Every structure is written in C-alpha cells, then in structure tokens.
Amino acid sequence: MTDTLVYNADVVSPDGVRRGYVAVDADGFISRVAAGDPEPQLIASARCAVDAGGALLMPGAIDCHVHFREPGLTRKATIASESRAAVAGGVTSFIDMPNTVPQTVSRAAVEDKMNIARAGSVANYAFFIGATNDNFNELMSADYSRVAGIKLFMGSSTGNMLVDSSSALERLFEAAPAIISVHAEDEATIRAARAEIEAEYGQDAPVALHTRLRPAEACYRASKRAVELARRYGTRLHIAHLTTAMELDLLDRDCQLEDKLITSEVSPHHLLWTADDYGRLGARIKMNPSVKSAADREALRRAVADGLVDLVATDHAPHLLSEKQGTLFNAVSGAPMVQFSLPTMLELFAPDRVAAVMADNPARLFRIDRRGRLAPGYYADMVLVDRVADGYTVSDSDVLSLCGWTPIDGMTLHHRVRSVWVNGKLACAEGVILNEQRGMPLAFANKK
C-alpha cells in the first residue's frame, strides 16, 4: 500500500532531472519511481498525496562532516538542535566528528553519542571514532558496521586531536580496518607562519591574516604525506575539506568512486568565499583550513562540477557569535552551514550534480546501507525544493542552530526547502520541524 506519493515533481538523480513521481510504502521505503503522471487510482489510494507543482524532488543530503558539539560543548549546539537545523535544510543524515568533550576516541564514547542521538536526533546519524597517538587498540576494535570510519587530525584544530607520531601514523595506515578521513594541515608550516605573524603584529594580528597563518602549503604538505601513506599500505583515505588547487593533483582520476583509494570532499565555505572576503565578513569565515585564493576557489568549483572531487560536506562548526570576535589568535575558527548547504550548492551547480555530491556519492563512498538516492528499496529520505525566481534573503534570524547565526547572513538564494521526509515520515514542512520524528542509526559496510 502506498503511504506517501509525491507527484508532478522534477525528480532528481545523479543522471539527470525528469518530471515524475515517487511512491513510498508504509514501512518508509521507496516502492516506485517513475516518469510522467501516476494513474489517478494511485493518487486516490495514497494516504498522503503531494502535488509538487513542478518543484525539485531530491534525495536527502548526507552530510559526512559535522560538529554537533555534544557532549561537552552544548552551550554552542546539541545533537537535537543541529539535527533540526540539518533537516530544515534538507540534510536527512549526518556523520559527526569526534572532537567533543570528552573526545570520541573510544568505543564507549561512540556509544554515548549514539544514545544521545537516539533520544533527540530528527535526522539519521552516525559518528567517527577519532585517532590519537595511543588509542590504536580502540580503533582496531570498533564496529565499523556502525561507526563511519576513523578521523585523523594531521595538524591541530578545534579539540587539539593531533596525531604527530610518525610511528603511530605508520601503524594506523598499515592496519586501518576502515576508511580514514583526514584533516590535513602541516603543523610545522603553521607554527612557522604563526611565529612570523607574531613577530610582525604581536597578539593583535587581524583576522584577515588567517590564510597567511594556515597557507596552501600547509594543506598540500599534509595531504601529500597522507596520500603517500595510503598508497604505500593500500588504505582507503578520504581528504576532508580540500581548499587548494594543488591538492587536486593528489586525487585518483578516471575511475569509479568505488575503485578509488583516495577520495575527497570540499565544504561550501571554500566554494563560496576567498581570502578577499575577510574584509567584508571577518571571523564569520574564519575556519580551519582557511579560505584561500580566488584561483583555488575556481579550481575547486570545476573539480566538483567535473566529478574529480567526490563530496560536498559542510564541516558545520557552530560557535557562539561572541566567540567569533577579536583578533586572529583569539577569534575561534569554524562556522555553521548545515541548514543552508543544499540551497547554496543549488546556486552553484545543476541539481543532478548536487544530488551526486551531497547524497549518492556520500552513500557510496562510506558504503551506507540504502541511502542517497531515490530508488525502489531505498529509505525514503526525500527533499522537496522550490525554485524561487525572485530570490529571498537569508538572515541570522532564520537560523535553527543553537549558535544563532550564519555566514550567509544577507545572501540571496533562489532555492528553498519546502518539505523533508526522513525514513518515509514527514519531518519538516515549510521550515517547521515535526518534533515527534526521530532518525535512525546509519549502517555501513566498511572495510579496508
């Protein structure tokens, strides 16, 4: 029996857009996807029939890089608050990073987060386990049918989870039982840059020097080192938040995603802004890695459009706006984006490309069970997106994240999320979250 039917929609897949309909059964799975109009009997018999009026019907986005701050940093955000912001923006599944308090570097810490999400998340959820210099046994013992993979910081960032032991790195890459997602910035390069800036400005250096503090060379050197280790040991490596044109030369080309050893993602921040925007936006776009040059941004946009870069993921990192004030060395790094990533990417790329890099590819890369596309037998994670010809302006007051602000305050968008279904159940309508909805844990088929 058809529970939900969405028809008269521009149904989006990585292969294109076609007018058609999607039917969902009572168990929350897609039962039928077809072109054209459904027969009148199907419309009449569905418990809920939605005339999309020509809107885009897309697979729910899977954001494989978020920082939802719980436990320990709940003054900034919680899994409950950020999952609501995610769903309001068309993100139906997320994978959360380990730099919370305490850090998620043990199986017990992963279970604690799973329990928090089970109680409060309206989106589907999963978590990375973080690598340290001395938690090898925990990494080897984790259940990677439930854990998305291993997060590795090669360069200090928020949470200070830096793996700087050569022996620990070698051992990890040689034995890793799951994909390694790396934050790649060379610590020695950053320290040298900091010393130069401090010698020139003291502690009063302006935020606009953040790209000088964390330059392109720091990213390339660390990414190159990680790629060398991955190729030496045949380990699946995912480079998080690429920021430079140089790093694109390190990636696998001319092969299917499932055959790639080296994969990558880019965040909306690095597709939207450059170092020239610090003067206008200040610390709102201060993040690690830093935004880079206009040439880097254009190279990243081409790489997403051409399929060289595999994913778009937000690195959603909510901080209180008060924490984003001050100079280069005391304004914190990171910015929220999960609520607006899908609409902003539809400003830059065709809908089928957005569906690929934000839904289908994340599911394929992380081997997520039955997610990421509108296809029979898949979970009905769906997003209805209206095209807004005259546009609308985003403001901080629109933000559902607990932090209460967005770096795209003042930006005009031409795509607005109307309705979101998670596991076949309506979870958000016209920006209003239906609080009775709860997501599910993601299931993986991870292996080296």
C-alpha positions in Angstrom: 0.0 0.0 0.0 1.2 3.5 -0.8 1.6 5.7 2.2 3.0 8.8 0.6 3.0 9.8 -3.1 4.9 12.9 -4.4 3.9 13.6 -8.0 4.2 16.4 -10.6 7.8 16.8 -9.4 11.1 17.3 -11.1 12.7 14.1 -9.8 16.5 14.5 -9.4 19.1 11.7 -9.7 22.8 11.9 -10.5 21.8 11.0 -14.1 19.5 14.0 -14.6 16.1 15.5 -13.8 12.8 14.3 -15.2 9.2 15.1 -14.4 7.7 12.2 -12.5 6.7 10.8 -9.1 7.9 8.8 -6.2 5.7 6.4 -4.1 6.6 5.4 -0.5 5.3 2.4 1.3 4.1 2.2 4.9 7.5 0.9 6.1 9.2 4.1 4.9 10.9 2.6 1.8 10.5 3.9 -1.8 8.3 1.5 -3.7 8.2 3.1 -7.1 9.9 5.9 -9.1 8.6 6.7 -12.5 8.4 9.3 -15.2 5.2 11.1 -16.1 2.0 11.2 -14.1 0.7 8.5 -11.8 -2.5 6.8 -12.6 -5.5 8.5 -10.8 -6.1 5.4 -8.7 -2.7 5.6 -7.2 -3.2 9.3 -6.2 -6.6 8.4 -4.7 -5.4 5.4 -2.7 -2.3 7.0 -1.2 -2.7 8.0 2.4 -0.9 11.3 1.6 -0.6 12.6 -2.0 1.5 15.7 -2.5 1.3 17.7 -5.8 4.8 19.1 -6.0 3.8 21.7 -8.5 7.0 21.2 -10.5 9.4 21.6 -7.6 12.6 19.6 -7.4 12.3 16.3 -5.5 15.8 15.3 -4.4 17.3 12.6 -2.2 18.0 13.8 1.3 21.5 15.1 1.7 24.1 13.1 3.7 26.5 15.4 5.4 29.5 13.3 6.3 31.3 16.1 8.2 29.6 17.9 11.0 30.5 19.0 14.5 27.3 18.9 16.6 29.2 19.7 19.8 27.6 17.2 22.1 28.7 16.1 24.7 30.6 18.8 26.5 30.1 21.9 24.3 26.3 22.2 24.5 26.4 25.9 25.0 27.2 26.1 21.3 25.0 23.3 19.9 23.4 19.9 20.7 22.7 16.9 18.6 19.0 17.7 18.9 19.3 21.4 17.9 21.7 20.8 15.0 19.8 17.8 13.6 16.8 20.1 13.4 18.8 22.7 11.5 20.0 19.9 9.2 16.6 18.6 8.4 15.2 22.1 7.8 17.9 22.4 5.2 17.3 19.1 3.5 20.1 17.1 5.2 18.5 13.9 6.4 21.6 12.1 7.6 24.8 13.2 9.2 28.1 11.8 10.4 29.5 13.7 13.4 33.2 14.3 14.2 35.0 13.2 17.4 36.3 16.5 18.8 33.8 16.9 21.6 34.4 16.8 25.3 35.3 14.1 26.0 36.8 13.3 22.7 35.2 10.4 20.8 38.3 8.2 20.8 36.9 5.0 22.4 34.1 2.6 21.7 32.3 3.7 24.9 32.4 7.3 23.8 30.8 6.4 20.5 28.0 4.5 22.3 27.4 7.6 24.5 26.9 9.7 21.4 24.7 7.0 19.8 22.4 7.1 22.8 22.2 10.9 22.8 21.3 10.8 19.1 18.7 8.0 19.5 16.9 10.2 22.0 17.0 13.5 20.3 18.0 13.5 16.6 15.4 14.1 14.0 17.9 13.1 11.3 19.7 9.8 10.7 23.0 9.7 12.4 26.5 8.1 12.7 29.8 9.0 14.2 33.5 8.8 13.5 36.0 7.5 16.1 39.0 9.7 16.4 42.6 8.7 16.2 45.2 9.7 18.8 48.8 8.8 19.3 47.9 6.0 21.7 44.4 4.6 21.0 45.3 2.0 18.4 43.6 -0.9 20.1 40.3 1.1 20.4 40.5 1.9 16.6 41.1 -1.8 15.8 38.2 -3.0 18.0 35.5 -0.6 16.8 32.4 -1.9 15.0 32.7 -0.4 11.6 29.2 -1.6 10.6 28.0 1.1 13.0 31.0 3.5 13.0 31.5 5.5 9.8 35.3 5.4 9.9 38.4 6.9 11.6 39.0 10.6 11.8 42.6 11.7 11.8 43.9 15.2 12.5 47.3 15.8 10.8 47.6 19.4 12.1 46.0 20.9 15.2 42.5 22.1 15.0 39.5 22.6 17.3 39.8 20.0 20.0 43.6 19.6 19.6 43.4 16.0 18.4 46.8 16.0 16.7 48.5 12.7 15.7 52.1 13.8 15.3 53.9 10.5 16.0 55.4 9.0 12.8 55.2 5.5 14.2 51.5 6.0 15.2 50.7 7.2 11.7 52.5 4.3 10.0 50.8 1.8 12.3 47.4 3.3 11.7 47.7 3.3 7.9 49.1 -0.2 7.8 46.3 -1.7 9.8 43.2 0.6 9.5 40.1 -1.6 9.2 38.0 1.2 7.8 38.3 4.4 5.8 40.4 7.2 7.3 39.1 10.8 7.0 41.9 13.2 7.4 42.1 16.9 8.4 45.4 17.6 6.6 47.4 20.7 7.6 51.1 20.6 8.3 51.7 21.6 11.8 55.3 22.8 11.3 54.2 25.1 8.4 51.5 26.6 10.6 53.9 27.1 13.5 56.4 28.9 11.3 53.8 31.2 9.9 52.5 32.0 13.4 56.0 33.0 14.5 56.4 35.3 11.6 53.0 36.9 12.2 53.6 37.3 15.9 57.0 38.9 15.2 55.3 41.5 13.0 52.0 42.1 14.8 52.3 40.6 18.3 49.0 39.3 19.6 47.0 42.0 17.7 47.1 40.4 14.2 43.9 40.9 12.3 41.6 38.0 11.3 42.3 38.8 7.6 45.8 37.1 8.1 44.2 33.7 8.7 45.1 32.5 5.2 48.6 33.5 5.8 48.6 31.7 9.2 47.2 28.5 7.6 48.5 28.7 4.0 48.0 26.5 1.0 51.4 24.9 1.5 50.3 23.6 4.9 47.4 21.8 3.3 49.3 20.4 0.4 52.2 19.0 2.5 49.9 17.2 5.0 47.6 15.9 2.2 50.6 14.6 0.2 52.0 12.8 3.3 48.6 11.2 4.0 48.3 10.1 0.3 51.8 8.6 0.3 50.9 6.6 3.4 47.6 5.4 2.0 49.2 4.3 -1.3 52.0 2.5 0.5 49.6 0.4 2.6 46.6 0.3 0.3 44.4 2.1 2.8 41.2 4.0 1.9 41.8 7.7 2.5 39.3 10.5 2.4 40.7 14.0 2.4 38.3 16.3 4.2 37.6 19.9 3.2 40.0 20.4 0.3 40.9 24.1 -0.1 43.7 24.3 -2.7 44.2 23.7 -6.4 47.5 21.9 -5.6 45.7 19.2 -3.6 43.6 18.2 -6.7 46.8 16.7 -8.2 46.9 14.1 -5.4 43.5 12.6 -6.2 42.5 9.5 -8.1 41.2 10.2 -11.6 39.5 8.2 -14.4 38.0 5.5 -12.2 34.7 4.8 -10.5 34.1 6.1 -6.9 34.1 2.5 -5.5 37.5 1.9 -7.1 39.2 5.0 -5.7 41.8 4.6 -3.0 41.9 8.4 -2.4 38.7 10.4 -2.2 37.9 13.9 -1.2 35.4 16.5 -0.2 35.1 20.3 -0.3 33.0 22.4 2.0 30.6 25.1 0.9 32.8 27.7 2.6 35.6 27.1 0.2 33.3 27.2 -2.8 31.7 30.5 -1.7 34.5 32.7 -0.3 38.1 33.6 -0.7 40.7 35.5 1.4 39.5 38.7 -0.2 36.2 38.3 1.7 37.8 38.7 5.2 37.4 42.5 5.0 33.6 42.1 4.5 32.8 39.1 6.6 35.7 38.9 9.1 35.8 36.0 11.5 32.5 34.6 10.2 34.5 32.9 7.5 37.5 32.1 9.8 37.7 28.3 9.7 40.4 25.6 9.5 41.6 25.1 6.9 41.3 28.7 5.8 39.6 30.0 2.7 42.2 30.5 0.0 42.6 32.4 -3.3 40.0 33.1 -6.0 42.0 30.8 -8.2 41.8 28.0 -5.6 38.0 28.5 -5.3 37.5 28.4 -9.1 39.6 25.2 -9.3 37.5 23.6 -6.6 34.3 24.6 -8.3 35.5 23.0 -11.5 36.6 19.9 -9.7 33.1 19.4 -8.1 31.4 20.1 -11.5 33.7 17.7 -13.3 33.5 14.9 -10.7 37.1 15.0 -9.6 36.0 16.0 -6.0 33.6 13.4 -4.7 31.6 15.1 -2.0 30.4 18.4 -0.6 30.2 18.3 3.2 29.7 21.3 5.4 32.2 21.0 8.3 29.3 22.5 10.2 31.1 24.0 13.3 28.8 26.2 15.4 30.3 28.6 17.8 28.6 31.4 19.7 28.9 34.6 17.8 30.6 36.2 20.8 33.4 33.6 20.4 34.0 34.8 16.8 35.0 38.3 18.0 38.6 39.5 18.4 41.9 39.1 16.6 43.4 36.4 14.6 44.6 34.4 17.6 41.5 34.6 19.8 38.5 34.6 17.4 37.6 30.9 17.2 37.7 29.0 13.9 34.6 27.3 12.4 31.2 28.3 11.0 27.7 26.7 10.9 26.4 25.7 7.4 24.2 22.6 7.7 20.9 24.4 7.3 21.9 26.2 4.1 24.3 23.8 2.4 21.8 22.3 0.0 20.2 25.6 -1.2 23.6 27.3 -1.6 25.0 24.5 -3.6 22.0 24.6 -5.9 23.1 28.2 -6.6 26.4 26.9 -8.0 25.7 23.5 -9.6 23.0 21.7 -11.5 20.5 19.7 -9.4 21.8 16.4 -10.7 25.4 17.3 -9.7 24.2 18.4 -6.2 22.4 15.1 -5.8 25.5 13.3 -6.7 28.0 15.1 -4.4 25.6 15.6 -1.5 23.6 12.3 -1.4 24.6 9.5 -3.8 28.3 9.8 -3.5 28.4 10.1 0.3 26.4 6.9 0.5 28.6 5.1 -2.0 31.9 6.3 -0.5 31.0 5.4 3.1 29.0 2.3 2.0 25.9 3.4 3.7 23.0 1.0 3.5 20.1 2.0 1.2 20.6 5.8 1.4 21.5 8.6 -1.0 19.2 8.1 -4.0 15.5 8.0 -5.0 15.2 4.3 -6.0 12.9 1.4 -5.1 14.0 -0.4 -2.0 15.9 2.6 -0.6 14.9 4.5 2.6 12.6 7.4 1.6 14.8 10.3 2.6 13.4 13.0 0.3 13.5 16.8 0.0 11.1 18.9 -2.0 12.8 22.2 -3.1 11.0 25.2 -4.5 12.7 27.3 -7.1 12.3 31.0 -6.1 12.6 33.1 -9.2 12.8 36.5 -7.3 15.0 35.0 -4.6 14.9 35.5 -0.8 17.4 36.9 1.6 18.8 34.7 4.4 19.4 36.3 7.8 20.7 35.2 11.2 17.1 35.2 12.4 16.3 32.2 10.1 18.9 30.0 11.9 17.7 27.0 13.8 21.2 26.1 15.0 21.7 26.8 18.7 24.5 29.2 17.8 22.0 31.6 16.2 24.0 32.9 13.2 25.1 32.0 9.7 28.0 33.2 7.5 25.5 33.6 4.6 23.5 36.3 6.5 22.4 38.8 3.8 22.9 36.3 0.9 20.1 36.0 -1.7 19.2 32.4 -2.6 16.8 31.0 -5.3 16.1 27.6 -3.8 14.1 27.0 -0.7 13.4 23.7 1.1 9.6 23.1 1.3 9.2 19.6 2.8 11.6 16.9 4.1 10.9 13.2 4.7 13.2 11.1 6.9 12.7 7.3 6.5 9.4 8.0 4.8 7.9 10.2 7.5 7.4 13.9 7.1 9.9 15.6 9.4 9.8 19.2 8.2 7.2 21.3 6.5 7.7 24.9 5.5 10.6 25.2 7.9 8.7 23.8 10.8 10.2 20.7 12.4 7.8 17.9 13.5 9.3 17.0 16.8 7.9 13.5 17.1 10.1 12.4 14.2 13.3 10.5 15.2 16.1 9.4 12.9 17.8 6.0 12.6 21.5 5.0 13.0 23.2 4.6 9.7 24.5 1.2 8.8 27.8 0.7 6.9 29.7 -1.9 5.0 33.2 -0.5 5.8 36.3 -2.5 5.1 39.9 -1.7 4.1 
